């Protein structure tokens, strides 16, 4: 049977006097490993981007193209991620996921042969970014379908795997570059990323692994895909991209000023965070650090991020915190840290600032879904879709502008000031929103 319509088997299950529920384990553990590998390989190599392509940008007479590549990568990731969520309404995890894995690996293959920055924008930015964007909703959706009670614990395990990759990839890339050179390192990373195909293939339709619970006559509708239309009629509807977006994005959320301020603040904070990860290695290279010193510094930041995530999880288990307030203070601190990083090239000072930045970074990465939930409590999926689209298009605009700043001034310091200004936008908008809403109460 076509796995895209495996849920249609549910038509006969109500007669069995038994309910079905997700396994919350079993094959779900295999899916969890697949999801973990997806994020490890997707985020890990991206976090080592600055180290991996440092020599390439030097050959191109500067790193002004780096923000452009990162901006296009995240823009393509956001748009394709949104479209992937729509595709999952019709196709299975594996069908959509294999498209994403195929694009990701194709981008790796083509990147091996790039000679110019504009080629890297297309191979790494557009193709690879789109591939990873497709796989992210597939991974989250598959994970959520397989786990209910153990969802938090298993997601924590996945987050740990992703953080481990962020810690090890800079060192791994540095070693590969020293042993095999730039092109062969790209080839080896491509070979490693081929495992994404197997990671996606294990994401079976959850209906294949549902557990029967005796004595329950009804099938729970929260965890089983709704059974629909006549299986024999599958009509393909031709729609333009704008029509698809219009049909799947609830634009009326933009009528709420508080939600708009939240959306804009999150978007600019994300631009600063993502661009920082890509450009910090380039700044450290400009300080005259060796590849191993740069990789070690980046790894320390990743370790600090992992420790902060663990500490935040423990703290919030016992105490209730206001997510937006914590996000706000984290952004304020981040704004200062971006400036501090360009004040001295002392290795110990820079390493310390990087470690503190890693500790604070979790406030952006971990808390943003909770901030969105608070802004639109009953409409989180719609809010998330708007966040993905806005952040993606914002990165397409701002990251190339940061590249222009470097091209014009020849200084990474000005680029980091621009990142700090992105944080300032978030701080100012949310401060105004706070006083306006307080005055209205």
N, C-alpha and C positions, 0 to 999 in steps of 0.2 A: 504493500500500500504506500502511496505517496506520503512521505512523512509530514509534508506541509499540512495535510488534512487528517493527521492521525487522531486528532481530537474528535473526529466524527464517529469513532468507535463508541463514544460515550452514549450514543442513542439507545443502546441496548442495556446499559448498565443499571438503570433505575429499577429494572425488573429483578435484580439479583438480591434485593433486600440488604444491600451492603453499600456503605459510602466509601469513597476513595479520597485519599489525602496524599500530599507529596511525601516522598520517602524520608525527608529530613535526615538523610544519611545514605547508606547504600551506594547506588550509582551517583548520588549527589556529591559524594566525596571526590569521585573522579572528575565530575563537572567542576568542583571547587578548584582542583588542581589545574584543570584547563583554563579556568578564569584567572587563576594566579599567574600562570605562564603568560597569558595574554597581556596582563598588566606589567609583569616583569620585563618582557621583551619590548613592549611598547614604550613604557616610561623610562626603562633603564638606559637604552641606547640614546634616547632623546635627551636625557639629563647629561650625557657625556658628549653632546653635540659640539660644544665649544672646544673641547680637547681634541676630538676626532678631526675637525675641519680647520684647526688653527693653521696648519701648514698650507692648506688649500687657499685660505683667504689671504695669507701672506703672499702667495704666488699671484693672487688677483689684485695686488697692490692695496690691500686694506680690508677691513672687516665691515665696511658699510653695507655689504650684501647680507650679513648675518641676520640683522633684524628683519630684513625683507623675507628671507627664507623662513624664519620663525613665524612671522606674521601670516604668511601664506599657509604654512603648515597648520597653524591653529585655526585659521579661517576655514580651510578645507576640512579639517577635523570637525569643526562645529556644524557646518552645513551638511556634511555627509552623515554625521551622527543624528541630526534631526531627520533626515530622509530615511536613515536606517530604522528609526523608531516607527516610521510610517510603514516601511516594507515588512516589518515584523507582524503587522496586522494580517498579512496575507501569506507570508512565507515562513518556513521553519527557521529555528536558530542556525542550523548547519547551512542551509541554503544562503541565508544572508551573510553568515559569518565567513563562509568560504569565499564569497566575493570580496569581503574585507581583507582576509588573509592573502588572497591572490594579488590584490592591489598593493598591499604592504610589501610583499616579497618582490613584486615587479618593480616597485620603487627602489628597493635595495639593489636589484640587478642593474637597473639603468644608472643608478648613482655611481656604481663602480667605474663607469666610463665617462663621467662628466669632466669637462675641461673648462667651463665657464660658469659664472655665478647664475646666469639666467637658466642654464640647464639644470643646476641644482635646485633652483626655485621650482621647476616643473617636476623633476624626478622625486626629490625629497619632500618638497613643500606640498605640491598638489597631489601626486599619486600616493606617496607614502602616508601623508596626512589624511587623505580621504579614506585610505584603507584602515587606518587605526580608528578613525571616526566611526566607520561602519561597525567595527568589532566591539566598541565600548557599550552601546545599547544592547547588543546581542549578549555580551557577557553578563551585564547587570540583570537583564531579563531572565536569562537562563538560571542564574544564581538564585534570584528571588522565587522562581517557580519550584525549585528543588528544596528550599529550606524555609521553615517557619519558626519553630522554637529555637533552632540552633543558628539562626540567621546572623545574629550579632557576633557570636563566637567565630563563625566561619568567615565572616567579612573581616574580622580583626586579623585572622590568619592570612587572608588575601592581602590586606594592607601591609602586614609584616613582610610578606614575600616581595611586594612592590618596593618597600623601603630598603630591603636587603639588596635588591637590584640597583637601586639608586646609590647605595654605598659601594658596591663592588664594581659596577660598570666603569667608573672613571679610572680605577686602578687597572682593570682588565684591558681597557682601550689603550692606556699608556703602555702596558706591557706588549700588547700586540703591535703597536706602532713601532716600538723599539726593535722588535724581533722580525717583523714581516713587512714593515712599511705601510704607506697609506692605502694603496689599492688592494693589497692582499688582506689588510685589516677589514676593509669594506666587504670583501668577498667572504671572509670568515663570519662577519656579523650577519651577512645574508644567509649563510648556511645555518647559523643559529636561529635566525628568524623563521626558517622553514618549519620549525617545530610548531609554529602557530597553526599550521594546517591541521596537525594532529590535535592541538588544543581545541580547535573548533569542532573537529569531527566527534569528539566525545560528548558534545552537547546535544544529546538525544532529546527528542520531544519528551516532556515529563510524563505524558500519558503512557509511555512504554514502561515506566517504573513506579506507577502509583501503587499505594498499599491499600488493600481492602480492610475495612473495619467492620466486623460482624455486628449485626443488630441495629444498624442505622439505615433506614430506608431511603434517605435522600442523599444526593451528591452535593457536597459543599460547593457553592458557586464562587467562593472567594479564591480558590486555588486551582480550579479547573477552567480551562478556556471555554467560553460559552459556545454551545452547540448551535449552529445556524443552518438556512436556505438549502435548499436542495443541493446535495453534493454534486449532482450532475450538471449544474449550471454555474460556470465560473466565467464571468464576463470581464474582459479586459477593458478598462476605461482609460482612454487617452486624455491625460491632463497635462497642462503646462506646469512648470515648476512653481510659478507664482500662484496658480490655482491650488496646487497641493498645499503650499504654505498657508494660503488664505483659509483653506478648509480645516487645517489642523492646528492653527495658532489662535488662541482666544485673545484677540486684540483688545477686547473691552477691558482687560486688566490694566491697560495703559491709561484708562480714565481715572485711576486711583493715583493721586500725586505721591502718596507715601510709597506705593509699590514702584513707581517710576524712579524715585530717589534711591530706593534700595537697588533696583536694577542697574542704574548708572554707577552707583558706588561700587557694587560688586564687580562690574565690568572693568572699571579703571584699576581696581586693586588686582584683578587677575592679569591685566596687561603688565603691570609692574612686576608681579611675581614670576610670570612665565619668561619675560624678557631678561629678568635678573639671572635666572638659572642658565640661560644661554650665553649671556655676555660676561658673567663674572670670570670664567676662565680666560677670556680674551683680555680683560683688565689685568688679571694676575700675570699673564704672559708679558704684558706691556711693562710690568714692574720688574721684569727680568727673572722671574721664577722659572725653575726647571719644570719639565712635564710631570715629574714625580711629586714635586712640591705642590703644583696646581691640583693634581689628582688627589693628593692627601687632604688638601684644604677643602675641596669639594666633598670628599668622603666624610670629613668631620662635620660639615654642615648637614649631610644626610643622616648621620648618626644622631646628631642633636634633634633633628626633625622626628626621627623614630622615637627617641626618648620622650620628647614632648607629647607625641600622640599617646604614648602609653600613660604618661602622667595625667594628661587631660581626661583620658578614659576613666582612670581611677578616681580622679577628683570629682568628675561629673556623676559618678556612680553614687557618691555619698552626698554631694551638694548640688543644688539647682543653680544654674547660672543663666544669665541673659545672653544669648548667643550673639545678638547684634552688638551689645555693649562690649563684649570680649573681642569681637571682630574689629570694632572701632578702635579700641585701645591697641590691639595688635597692629593695625594699619598705621596708627600714629607712631608707634615705635619703629615700624618698618621704614617709614618716611625718614626718620632720623638716621637709621642704620645705613640706608643707601648713600647718604651724604658722608657718614663716618668712614665708609669703605674707601673713599677717594681722598681722605685727609692724610694718609700715611701709607708708605709701601713697606713698612716693617712687617716681617713675616709673622711674628707673634701677635701683633696688633690685628693684622688682617685675618689671621686664623681665628682669633677671639671674636671678631665682628661676624665672621661667617658662622661660627658656632651659635652665637646669639640669634642671628638671622634664621638659622635652622630651627631654633627653639620657638621663635615667634611665628615662623611660617605655617605651623600647624593650625594657627588661628584662622588663616585664610583657607587652607585646603580642607580642613575637617569641618569647619563651622558653616561654610557657605550654604549647604543644603538646609540647615536649621534656620539660617537667616531668611531664606526664601520661604520656608514653611511659615515663619512668623509673619511674613509680608502677605502671603496668600494662603491662609490655613486650610481652606477646603479645595484649593485648586493648584496643588503643588505640581502635577505634571505639566499643566499649562504654563505655570511660572518658570519651570525648568526649561521648557522649550524656548521661551522668550529669552531666558538668560543665555542659553547656548547660542542662539542666533545673534543676539546683541554683542556678546563677548567676541564671537568669531569675526563679525564685521568690524568691530572696534579694533581688534588686533590687526586686521588687514589694513587699517588706516594708520594707526599710531606707530606700529613697529617699523614700517618703511620710513616714517617721519624721523624716528630715532636714528635710522640708518643715514638719513640726509644730514642730521645733526653731526654725526661722526664724519661724514664725507666733507662737510663744510668746515668743521673746526679741527678735525684730526685728533680729537681728544675723547677718550672713553669717559672722562670725568663729566663732561657735559651730557653724555648719554645717561649716566646714573642720576644726574640732577633731573633729567626729564622723567626718569622712572619715579623719582621722589615726588615730582609734580603730579604724576598720575595718582599716587597715594593721597596727595593734598586735595585733589578733586573729590575723592571719596570722603575725606574728613570734612571738607567745607560743606558739601551737599548734605551730609548726614547731620552736621551741626545745625544748619539752617532748618532742616526738617524737624529736628528735636525741639527747637524753640518755637517754631510755628505750630506744631502739634500740641505742645504744652500750653501755648496761648489759647488754643481753641477749646481745650478741656474746661 
